[in-house]
Amino acid sequence: MKGHIQQRGKNSWRLKFDAGRDEKTGERKIQYHTFRGTKRQAQVKLAELIASVSQAKYIEPNKITVGDFVSDRVDQWEARGDISARTAQRYRQLVRHQIVPYIGTMLLQKLRPLDVEHWHATLRTSGKMRGKGNLSSRTIGHAHKILGKALSDAAENELVHRNVARLKRPKATDSNCNNMVIVRDVPALLEKLQGAPLRLPAMLGLLCGLRLGEVLALRWSHIDGKVIHVREAIEQTKAHGIRFKPTKSRAGRRSITMPDEVIEALQAYRREQLELRLQLGLGRLSDATLLFWDELDDRPRSIYTVSRAWGDFAARIGMPDLTFHGLRHSHASQLIDAGVDIVTISKRLGHAKPDITLRVYAHLVKEDDSKAAAAINAALQG
């Protein structure tokens, strides 16, 4: 395999070499590479290029930028069904705000580990939209995950030599709920919920561990005596609006036994709904009717609207940092405090595996470690 060096200027060289044959036409491919350095260094570089061709490791140069490639991969992941529309929407936000402004114009093949390291540092100091404040390590981790996933695809399809995101990982992030506000005084919150429009949805999150999307997708056919059958969830995106989808995982399709207080609240709510429907001339409730239907707009409740309404309510009761998802985490905390085994907690929350539950709530389990010693003492004494 042959190569040639031609001087273009002071310490500038054009490397010409045979890159094999075109798979479609069978014609020989000649590649050119500009190199800056001494002639000896240029000779070493040419030898490396020729060796990479003979070892089938040579990758042809291209002008694809990081921003264009990552954006295209998000589109492909959604089209293939690898990610949901909701996840794709979140990925695009991260690409638009945390990737494109900083490394988006860089050539994909020119991205180096030091570039990734510098990107992390920049995000930490000025990564928020409009430059207001530092970006959380968790958001940096999410943006890095998207970049790394795209670069894995690039390496697999021989567009880059390696996935440089694997060589420079961001600072480890805390678990989802390490910094999340959880409810310590459940009876006090239930008292404040009396008469509130979101009382029943909040109880389903706090006392049953349901996600908001699961709550809003509940139908009366899913209520079976003391048991709730979780079968689907609502997803809301700008691209597709509100639509129903299967639960987050196979384990998310689960049956949950309700505490008495939720059962009583459901019965009272059903009576209220029957009266309202009769007043509106909508007839009786069918099994397919959603528990939480927006009668005025004649459509399922909006996740965004309910989230904002909960935020307003939480602020009024002096708990502005308590999110609706924090109710679900509070439920897990109640179960851990009660000494419920991790497998049962995992099934109730709809996690695919118990180790997911352990990762998310490890800090709560550590806080509660004293109960393990108490259980051993009780066993020894009994």
N, C-alpha and C positions, 0 to 999 in steps of 0.2 A: 504494500500500500504506500503510495507516494505522497509527498508534500513539498511545498515550496515557500520560501520566505522572501518577501520584497519590502525593501525599506521605503517608507512613505514620508518620513521626516525625521527630525532628531528624536531618537528613542521611540519612534513609532514604526510599526511593522504590519504588513498585511500577510496573514498566514493563509495559504491556499492548500487544500488537501482533498483527497478522494473520500467521499462519505458513503460509498457503496452504491447499490443500484436502487432505482425507484421501484417499489413493489408493484405498481400498476403498469408502467411503461417499460420497465426493464432497462431504462437508460441510466448511464452513470451520473451520480450527483456530485457536483463540485461545490464545496463550501468555502467561504471566506470568513476570516476572523481577524479583527483589528486588535493589536496588542501593543501596550506601552511598556518599555523597559529596555534592557540591554539586548544585544543580539543573542547572547548566550541564553538569556531568560526566554527570548522568543523561540529559540530552538527547543528548549525544554517544554514550553507550552505546546508547540507543534507536535512534539513526540507524544505528549499526553493526549492530545486530540486524536491523533492517529490510533493510539492504543485504545481509546474509548470506542472508536468505530469498530476495531477488530474484536473487542470484547462485547459488542452490541450494547454499549452503555452510552453511546453518543446521542445527545438530544439536540435536534435542530433548533436554532434560534427562532423566536417569534416575538411579536410586539404586544402580546396580551398583557393588560395591566391587572394588578391585584384586584382593584375595585370591580372591573368588568367581569373577571373570572368568578369572584366570590358571589356577585349578584346573580350571575347565570346559574351557578350551582344551586343557590337557594331556589330558583325557579324550577330547576330539574328535580330537586328533592321533593318539592311539593307536587309536581306533575306525576312523579313515580309513586306517590303515596308514602314516601319515607317519613314525612313530617305533615302535621295537620295544617290547615289554613291559618289557625290561630298561631301556631309556632312559626310558620313562614312569615306572618305579619311581624312578630317580635324579632325574628332574624333580620328582616329588611330594615327595621328601625335601627338595630345595632350596626348593620353594614353602613347605613346612611349616615349615622351620627358618630360612630366610633372607629370605623375602618376607612371609609372613603376619604374623609378630610385629612387623614394623617399618612396613610400608606397606599391610598387608592390609586394614585397616578404612577406608582412605581411599577416597573416591568416585573411580571411574575417570576421570570427566570433570574432577575437580579436581586430578589429579596434575600437577605442574609440574616443569620441569627442575631447579629448586632442591631439590625434594623428593627427586629421584633422586640428586642430588649429596650431600645430607645422608644418604641411605640408604647410599651407598657409604662415607662417612666412619664411620658408625655400625658397619657391618659390619667395617671394618678394625680398630676398637678393641674391639668386644665382640660380634662376630658368631658366635662359636663357641657350640655348644650349652651351655646352663647358664652362659654367659658366661665360660668358662674360656679365656682367651687370645685372640689376634687371629686373624681369619680370613684365609686366604691369598688373595692377589690372584687366583689361578687360580679359586678357588671363587666369589669375588665376580664374576669374569667370567662364569662359568657361570650364576649366578643372574641376572645382567644380561641375558644372552642369552635366557633364558626370558621375562623381562619384555618385552624388546624384540620378540620373536617374537609374543607375545600382543598387544602394543599395535599391531603391524602389522596383525594381524587386526581389531582394534578400529577402526583408521582405515579399513581397506578396507571394513568393514561400516558405516561412518558412525556409529560410536558415540562417537568422539573426533575432534577436528579434526586432530591430528597425533600422531606417535609421539615422545613427549618423550624416550624412552630413546636415540634417535639423537642428541639434542642434548647429552647428558651421558653420555659413555662412561667406564667405569672405567679405572684405570691399566692399561696394557698388561701382559699376563701373559707369563711365559716359556713356552717350548715344553714339551711333555709331559715330555721326558726331560732337560731342562737340569740339574735337580737330582736326577735319578734315579741311584741307585748302579748301576754296570755292572761286569761282571767283566773285570778286566784280565789276570789269570793264569788262563786257561782250563784248562790241564793240571792246575793245583793244585785247581781246583774239581772236575774230573772224578775226580781221585784221591779226594777227600772223598766223592763220590757212590757210590763202590764199595760195594755191599751195601745201599744205602739204598732203601727202598720206592719212592721217587719218582725213582729214577735215570733210567729211560727217559723219563718225561714231561719231566723237566728237560733231558735231552739233546735232545729234540725242540724245546724252546724255545731252548736255547743254541746248538745246532749247525744247526738248520733254520729258526729264526725263527717257529715256530708260536705262535699265541695259545693260552691255556689252554683256552678253549672249543673251539678247533679240535682240540687234542690229545685232549680227552675225547670228541670225536665221531668219532674215527678208527675205521674198521672194517678187518678183514683184507682185504676186497676193495679197499681204498684203497692197499694196499701192493703194488707191482708191481716186483719185483726191486730195483733201486736207486732207485726213484722212489716218492714219496708223492704221492697225488692228494688234495688238500684239496677237499672237496665240501660240507661242512656244518659246523655248530658247535652246541654246546650253549648254551642260554640258561636261566638259573635266576632266577626271581622269586618273591616271596612270593605273588603272585596266582595264578600258573600252575604253580609248581613247576619241575621239570626238563623241558625239551622241546627238540626239535631244530629248527633253522631253517637257511635257506640262509646261505652265507658273507656276511660284512659287506657286500661289494660284488661286482659281477661279476668284478672283478680278483682278489677273494679266492678265487675258484674257480681253483686253479692246481696245477701239478705241480712238485714240488721234488726235485731230485737230492740223495740223502743221502750224507754222507761215510761212509767205510768203518767208522768206529767206531760209528756209529748202526746201520748194517746188521748188524754183528756183535751189537750189543746187542739188536736186534729178533729176530734168530734165536734167541738164548739165551732171551729172554723168551717167545717162542712155545713153545719146548720146555717151559718152566716151566708155562705156561698149560695145555698139553696134559696134563701130569702131574697138575696140580691138578684139572682137569675130570674126569679119569678117577677120581681119588680121591673126588670129590664125586658121581660117577655122572651127570655132565652130558653125557657123550658127547664127540664130536670137535668141533673148532672149525669153524664154517661161515664162509663169506665174509662173511655179514652180522653176525657176532659183533663186538662192540666190543672194541678192544684193552684198554680199561680199564673193566671192568664190576665193579660191586659185587656179588660173588657172595652175600654174606650177606644183603643187602637185596633182591637180585634186581632191580637197577635201575642206570642209568648212574651213574657217580661224580658226587658233588656238587661243583660249582665251589667253594662255600664251604668244604667240608671239605678239599679238596685245597689251597686257598689257605692255610688255617690250618695244615695239616700242613707245607706248605713254609715258612711263617713260623717254625714251631717248629724245623725243620731248619736254616734259615738262622741262627737265633739260636745253635744249638748249635755251629755251625762258625765263629762269630765274625763273621757278616755279617748282623746283624739287620735292616738296611735294604735288603737285596737282595730285592725282590719277585719273584714268578714272571714278571710282565710285564717286569721288569728283565732277565731272561734273553733275551727277544726283542730288547730294545734292545742288549744285549751282542752279540748276533749281528750286528746292523746295524753296530755299532762294529767288529767283526772284519772285516767286508766292506769298510768304508771304509778301515781301516788297511791292508788288502791291496791297495788301489787298484782295487777293482771299480767299474765305471762305475755311475752313479746309476740308470740305466734298469734294469739287471739287478738291482740291489738292490731297486728298487721292485717289480719283478715277483715276486721271491722273497718279499718281505714281504706281497704281496697288496694293495698300495696302488693306489687307482684311477688315480692319475697320479703321474709322477715329482716334480712340484712339491710334492706332499704329503710325500714322502720328504725333499725338500730343506728344507721348513719344519720338520719334526720334528727332523731331524738336522743342521741348518745349523751348529750350534756344533761338532759333531764334524768336519764338513767344513772349517770354518775352522781348527780345531786341526791338521788334516792338510794345510794348504795348502802346506807345504814340499815335499811330494811332487810337486806340480805343477811347481815349479821344477826339481826333480831330473829329472823326465821330459823337460823341455825341454833341460836340459844334456845328457842322454843322447842325445837326438835330434840336437843340434848336433854332438856328438862322433862320432856314428855316421854 
